[in-house]
Amino acid sequence: MKVAIVSDTYIPQKNGVVVFLNDFLPRLAEKTEVIVLAPNENSEFKKNQRGKIIEYLSPSLPFPLYEGYRMAIMHRSQIKKIFEEENVDVVHLHAPVLLGLKALDVARSRGLPIVITYHTHFPDYVSHLSKGIIKGKIEEFAKIPVKRLIKTVFSKADVVTVPTMALKRELEGYGLKRVEWVPNGVDFSKFERKTASLDVRKKYGIPKNAFLILYVGRISFEKKIDVLLSAYKKISTEYENAYLLIAGSGPYFEDYKKIAGAMKLKKAIFAGFVPDDELADYYKCADVFASASDTETFGLTFVEAMYFGLPAVSYTHLRAHETPEHLVCRL
């Protein structure tokens, strides 16, 4: 059997979907033949073989509303040709946007079985793509057509998979009938593939006896690093020995550094991009993991932090007319 994996985000981009695919695809390729259709990092078409995986990388352009995201411009005729030449049996779409929607049409026209995995909580990105301009009641109103679009697109799949039961209930609430809970797999063995250890505390001048709060992830608008900084400011005024280490890069890196500077958070450290082979050392050096993002569909970094025995502190908010009891039921 041959499976075509179609994703609108791919390496070298760094986000939850890409990390999941990097863990998932090599394991899938052990069981079946795998081809990948995804955006290239530039305007060239490229065919690669990465291990047992064949990649068809589409020319792409920067997405103007979300820095670091690429828009694949592969035509339907090219997708059809690839499916035909590779004799694809199943099409699995991940976070379908431009390339994914085209592949969905091609797969349906050929009568191929279609699986879609819901990685991104699209309604929440109404506010994020507008950089917070659309909010409140207007935001809730703007989410209505997004939810209808999700129902229209995802109902074309033979099955939709979601990483949490909360998302299963939500998509079924939109009217989708074929939704299955399939938790994302995490390949923890990647944290053992290293030859040397890094003393992270020594690198950033953090005392061994300091209480260290760690954030790992993309530094972007929707991750709400400002909320994390505000919470840390309250902690640091009461506990002088508390440090905050923010590991990751993204379009809002400099903005949040300036916010931290304006708040006079001298013990809030921005590490920047962390290579995969050093990431384990960052988790190991911390006392607690914290994130203020409320758009996570799975929360990969929470799972990674807990793997290293860290308590994980998250953030959520009550929806309109909800009480804390409603929130418990939703979770």
Salt bridges, closest charged atoms under 4 A:
ASP23 OD2 - LYS190 NZ 3.01
GLU33 OE1 - LYS2 NZ 3.82
GLU55 OE2 - ARG50 NE 2.71
GLU84 OE2 - ARG110 NH1 3.38
GLU86 OE1 - LYS2 NZ 2.65
ASP105 OD2 - ARG76 NH2 3.18
ASP124 OD2 - HIS121 ND1 2.75
ASP124 OD1 - LYS143 NZ 3.44
GLU139 OE2 - LYS143 NZ 3.64
GLU140 OE2 - LYS143 NZ 3.48
GLU170 OE2 - HIS121 NE2 2.57
GLU170 OE1 - ARG319 NH2 3.68
GLU172 OE2 - LYS168 NZ 2.78
ASP187 OD1 - ARG27 NH2 3.32
ASP187 OD2 - ARG193 NH2 2.92
ASP276 OD1 - LYS14 NZ 2.65
ASP281 OD2 - LYS194 NZ 2.87
ASP287 OD2 - ARG201 NH2 3.03
ASP294 OD2 - LYS224 NZ 2.97
ASP294 OD2 - HIS317 NE2 3.22
GLU296 OE2 - LYS223 NZ 2.70
GLU304 OE2 - LYS190 NZ 3.49
GLU322 OE1 - ARG330 NH2 2.88
